[in-house]
Structures are given as C-alpha cells and as structure tokens.
Amino acid sequence: MRKSGLAELEVVLAVARKRGFVAAAVELEMSTTAVSSAVAKLDRVWVPGFSPRDTQRLTH
C-alpha cells in the first residue's frame, strides 16, 4: 500500500459504506485479512489527536 494512506482510506470508506469487513472485502475483491490490515495500517499512521480512538486532547 502507498505510504500516503490513500489506499487504506479507500478501504476504511468501503468498510463504513458496507458496514462490515466481509462486505467491504467482497466489494474491493480483497481478503478480509487484507481489509483488516489496511484498516490497522491507517490507524497507525493517523494524525495523533484526530483518531476517533484517541481520547487525548489536541495540544495545538
């Protein structure tokens, strides 16, 4: 996947649109493992403070 995270973002959008990893994998013609890996990769590169999972406040 590209370093920019755009491919991973496309996967996350498909997961949201299809409301699940399996349906997104079918739509994207990927394995569910590849979908999960793409979501995890984007989660790792996400800008700190903007991730929905981040409970920290922005310091800027």
Secondary structure as UniProt FT lines:
FT   TURN            3..4
FT   HELIX           6..18
FT   HELIX           21..28
FT   HELIX           32..45
FT   TURN            48..50
FT   TURN            52..53
//
